[in-house]
Amino acid sequence: MPLSLRRSIRGVIRMRCLVCLEGPVFDGFFKSHRCCERCGYFFARESGYFLGSAVFGYGATAAVAIGTWFILSIVMGLGWSWMVLAALVSIVAVFP
């Protein structure tokens, strides 16, 4: 294994900066540094990083709501009632 790869793996295991492999990434158990103390590399995520998960969450919520409507309306024969509407609204409010 090349020396640079071995050094990189050791730096990742020790949770050091990915650029200089010396500055710590975390300050405590759940808090990360804003940037590297040694080289100044900025650790924050770029804008739009979580956008894909929002689209996935919307699709998953819609799929669960449609599945619930199918089960309540067609399989159980409730049709469109206030109970079906209340179930759908509660699922859409709680599921995401």
N, C-alpha and C positions, 0 to 999 in steps of 0.2 A: 504494500500500500504506500503511495507517495507521501512524503513528509507533509506537504501542504494539506492533503486530504485528511491525514491523521490529526493535524493541528486544528483544522476546521471542525472535525467531529468532536474533538476534546473541548473546543470552545462552545459548541452547541450544548454538549452535556453539562458543562459548567454554567450555562445560561449567560454567556458573554455576548457582547456586540458582534453582529455578523460581519461588520466591516473590519474592525481592528482586532477582534477576538480578545480584548482586554477589559473594556469597561462593562460593568454589570448592567443587565437589562432590567432587573427587578429591584425595587426598594421595599423589602418586606415580602409578605406572603401573597398579597393580592394587588399590590400597587406597583406599576412599572414606572421607570424613569421616563421623562419626556424626551430626553436625548442622551446620547452616550457621553459620559464624563471625560473620556479620553480623546475621542476624535470628533465629537459634536454631531454624530449622525442622528437624525430626527426619527424617533421610533413610531410616531403617530401614523395612523392609517390615512390614506388619501380620501378625498371626498368621493362619495358614491360607493364606498366599500361594502356597505350593508344593503345596497339597492337590490341585489339579486335575491337576498333572503326575503325581502318584502314582497317581491313578485311570487316567490315560492309559497310564502305564507298565505297570500291572497288566493292562490290557486288551490291550496290544500283546504282552506276554509270553505271555498265555493264547492269543492268536491264533497266535503263532509255534509254541508247543508243540502246539496242536491240528493245525496244518498239518504239522508234523514227524511227529506220530503218524499222520496220514492217509497221508503219503507212505511212511513205513516199514512200517506195518501193512497197508494196503490195496493200494497201488501196488506195493510191493516184495514183498508177501506174507510178511512176517516174523511177523505175528500179535503176540501178547503174549509177548515174550521178555525176558530180562535185558538184551539189547542195546538194545531199544527203551526200556526203563525207564531204563537208564544214559544214553541219548541225551537223553531228556526231562528227566531230573534235571540233566544238565550244561547244557542249554539254559536251563532255568529259573534255574539258579544264575548263569550268565554273561550272559544277554541283558539283564536290567534295567540 
